[in-house]
Amino acid sequence: MDEDAVKDYVDHAQATIEAAPQMDEANTKAAVLRDFLDLLDWTIPDNTQLEYSVKAFGKTYKVDYALILDGTPVAFLEAKGVDTSLTDKHREQLEAYLKNEDVNLGILTNGQEYEFYRREVIETKVNVNTLGRTGLQSLPERVTTLRAFTKDAIQNNEWEKILNRIKELREARTTLEREKDDLATEVAELFSERISGKITPQTESQAKEMIDRLIGDIENEINSDGDSSDRDGLEEPPQAVVEKDQTNSNGAYRITFFDGENELAEFGASKQVDVFIEAVEFLANNHNLVSHLEPLPYIPGRTRPIIHTEKAVDEKKMKQPRRLGDDYYLETNLSADQKRREIKRLSEQVETDAQFNENW
């Protein structure tokens, strides 16, 4: 599986949903989710059983799709119609199916929203953890998680390695983010002791930049498709509390800039990408952002340029470039965490503070 295949699925599914935005469950399965199973290389009836009987809450239920290898279910996909929003009741239902049937992987979807789950047994406790929740348009940013659910990955026992690696990377990223200042101080103190105390201020600043680059590299690896050195995107943390989809119909995503206690500007939009672009344009037009980043390209990690005069540099290509004024391009194929982090980094370059509302 690669990102292009996921994008093809997204384009087809989106067109289908736009043509029939109130599809019920039966039509959603036939028109959208059968293609989703094909994307993961599961086929009906070879290795996918419809209406598979499961036990839950002391009763017998039917899970919509059981993905089966050697006669045993290895993953469940519970489907709802496009006309039905996913709820906690649906999540509890799938969680019970996974626990009671000793199945390790689960997907809950209505064609527009996709949620991924993993059952784990730690000592004697059985947990079902959220691997991620995302909207249809953001599926290309979830290639790694999707790959763990493919028939080949499960058949070859690669799925566990994939998900464990993601978990390790997320834990490392969280530690670096939480302890960034302390780590930078320790690096500066080490240089002071071994070389000279006069370089401590420069060393601490450069250590923070190094940690930021490392965090960026970790984020890039998290969503590698395994076939390309150009790694992009960020997946959601493996827990019940996850970020909202990148399109918010219930309220705008907002970014507010401050100079000390003084509010400089506020930007809001229903899509993260729109407010992201507006915020960067504000910094560029009102605070000479580009002059603080020169020489371009601005590459916070070691992969794609985020801001540049061209769409590519040395085979490092932007995936979704958008115009930034007349002379520059801005990479917008970033996850919610990456957008927030880049806005924070860029605002610090021009000595302003960026704050985000709760929808982020």
N, C-alpha and C positions, 0 to 999 in steps of 0.2 A: 504494500500500500504506500502511496505517496500523496503529497499535498494536492497535486493536480487531479488525482482521482477523487479526492474528497471534494474539491471545488466543483468538479463536474456533477457530483451527486447533489451538492448544495444548489447549484444553478437549476437543475432539473426539478428538484423538490420545491424550490421556491416558486418556480413558474407554475407548478401543479397546484400549490396551495393558493397562490394569487388567483388562479382560475376558479377555485372552489374553496373559499376561506372558511366555510362552515361544514367541511367534510366530517361525517361521523366516523366512528371507530372502524367499521368494516371498510369503508372507502379509503380511509387513511392507510390501513394495512395494505390494501391492494395497489393504491396509486403511489404511495411514498415509501412505506417501510419494507416492502419486498425488495426495493432497490437498495435500501440501507443494509439489509442482510446480504445482498449480493456484494456490496462494497466490502463487507467483512469476510466474504468468501464462504458464506453459509447458504445452503440451498435446500429448498423444499421439494420432495420429502427426503432427500438423501441423508441429510444430517440435521434437519430441523423439523421438529414435531409441533404441530398446531394443537392448541387446547390441551396441554399436558396437565394431567391431574397431580395436584400437590395438596399437602395437608397444611392447614393454618388455622389458628384460633379454634381448634377442636372440630373443624369442618373440612370438607374436601372442596377445593377450588380448581379453576382451570387457568394456568398461566398461558398467555397468548402464544409465546414461542419458547420452546426448550431447545437449546443448541446441544446436540448429542454426539458423543464420540464413544465408540465401542459399546453402544447400548446404554450409556450412562449420561445424564444431563451434566454439562460442564458450565453452562450459563443460562440465565433466564432473561428474556426480553418481555417486559410488560408494556402493552400498547394502549394508548387512549386516542380518541379522535382529535383532529385539529380543533374541533369545537369545544374541547374540554381542557381546562387548565389543570396542570399537575398540582396535587395537594399533598399535605402531610399524610392523609389517609392512604393515598396511593403508595407513598413511600413506606409507610408501616406495613402495608400489604406485601410489597416486594421484599422487604426485610424479613418478614415472617417466612416467606417462601424459601429464601436463601438459607435461613437458619434451620428450618425444619427438614429440608431436603439435602443439607450438607453440600450446597452448590456455592462455589466461591465467587462468581461474577454475576452481576446483574445490570440491566439497562432499563430505565423507565423513560418513555418518550411519547409525545403526542405529534411527532413530525416536526414541530416547531421548537420544542424544548427537549434537551437530551440530558439525562442524568446517569452517571456511572457509579457503580457500587462494588465494593469488595468485602467479602466475608473473610474474617481472620479469627483464628483461635490462638489466644495468648494465654499460656498455662491452661486453665480450665474455663476461661471466659470467652464466649463467642461474641464478637463484635461485627457489625456491618458498617463500614466507613464509606463516606462519600468521597469518591475520587475526583468528581468534578460535575458542575452543572453549567450548561452553556446553551445558547440559542443556535438555531440552524446556521445563521451566517457566520458564527464563530467556530464552527466545527473544524475548518482547516487549521485553526490554532490548537487543535486537540489531537493531532496526528499520532502522537506517542500513545496516548490513552487508547485511541481507536485501535492501534496496532496490537495492543495487548488483548483485544477482544477478537482478533482474527482467528480463523480456524487453524492456520499454521502455527501461530504463536501458542495457542492452547495445546495443540497436538504435540508440539515439540517442547512443551514446558518452558517456553520463553516468556510467557505472560508474567510469571512471578518475578523473574529477573527484571523485566521492564518496569513493573510497578514498584519493586523494592528500590531500584535505582532512582526512580523519580522521588520516592520518599526520602532517600538519603540526601539527594540534592536539595530538596526543599528544607530539610532540617539544617543543612549546611548554610543555605541562603538565609534562613531565619536567624541563625547564630551570628552570621556576619553582619546582618542588618542591626540586630539588637546590640552587639558589642563592638560596632565599628569604631566609636570614639576611643574606647578602652584599648582596642587592638592597635590603633594608630599611635596612641600614647606610648604603649609598650615598645613598638617598633622604634619610635623616636628616642626613647630612653636607652634602648640597646645601642643605637648608633651613637648617642651621646657618650655612653660608657666606652665604646670600642674605638670611636673615631674622634669626635669633637662635639662639645656642647653647643658650639656656635651654629651648627647646622640643624639643631632640633626643630625650629619652626618650619623650615622647608621640608624636613623629613616627615613630620607629622602630616602636613598637607598632602605630600605625595603619597604617603601611606594610605590616606583616605581615598585618594584617586585610584590607587591600586586595588583597594577593597571594592570600590564601585565597579571597576572593570571585571573583577572576579565574580561579583554578583551578577553582572551582565552575562558573563560567560556561562555561569550556572543556569541562568534563565534560558539561555539559548540552547543548552544541552537538554534541558527538561523536555523540550518539544521537538527534539531532533527526530526526523523520520527514519533515521538509521541508514539512509542511502546518500545523504548529501552533507557536505561540510558547511553549508549555509543553513544554520539552525536558527529557528525563529519561534517566538511565541512563549507563552507562559500558561501553565495549567493551574487549575484551582487546587487549594490545599486539601489534603485527605481528611476532612472533618465535616461536621454537619453545617457549620457556619461558613458559607461561601459567598463570593462576590456576586453581584447581580449581573445579569446579561448586559452586553454592551449597547443594547437599545432599551430604553426605559420608557414605557408607555404611561407610567404612573407619576412621573415627575422628572424634572430636568436634572442632568448632571451639571454641577456648578463648580467653578474654580474662582476663588477670590484672591487677589494680590494685595499685599500690604507692604507699606514702608514703615516699619516700626508699628505704631498703633494706627497709622493712617491708612484707610482703604484707598487703593489706587484704581482698581477696576474689578468688575465681576463679569463672568461669562457663563452662559448656560445654554444647554441644548438637550434634546431628547436622546441624541447619540453621542457616545463618548468621543468618537473621532472628530465630530464637528466642534465640540468645545475644546478639544485638544489643539486643533488647528488654530482656532481663534486665540487661544492662550499664547501659543508660540508666536503668532503674528503680532500680538500685543507686545511681547518682549522684544521682538525684532524691530518693530516700528517705533516703539517709545523708549526703549532702553538700549538700543544699539547692540542687541544680543550677538549678532554675527561677529562684530569686532572683538568681542570677548572670547569667541570660539576659534578665531583664526589662528593658524592656517587651517582651512577646511581640507578634507572632510571632517566633520564631527563624528567620531566613531567611539562611543563610550566603552564598548567591549572590543572584541577582535573579529567581529563579523561584518554586518552591514553598516554603511553610513546612515546616520539619522538626519543630518543636514548637510547638503552639498550643492554645488553648482551644477552637478551632473547627476543622473540617476544611478550611476555605477562608478566604481573606482577599483582598478586591479581585480576584476572578476567578482567583486563584492557588489551585488546589485540590490537596490531597494525593491521591495515586492509590491508595495502600494504607495508609490510616490505621489505627493500632491504639491501643487505650486505654493511656494512661500514668497509672496511678492513677485517681482519680475525676474529675479536673478537666481533663486534658490529652489530646491526641492526638499520636502519634508517626508520622511518615512512614516507612514501611519499604520503599517501592519504590526501593531504592538498590542500586547494584552493590557488589561486594566492596570495591573501592577506596573508594567513597563511605562505606560502613559503617565501614571502618577509620578513614578521615579524620575522620568525625564523632565517633567515639568518642575519638579523639586530641584533637580540638578541645574536646569537652565535658569530658574529664578535665582538660585544662589549665585550663579555667575554674575548677575547684574545687581546683587545685593538687595533682592526683594524676597518676600516670603509668600509662598502659595499655600492656600488652604482649600480643602475639598469638602463638599457637603456629604451627607450620610449615604446618598445613593451610590457613591463610589465603593 
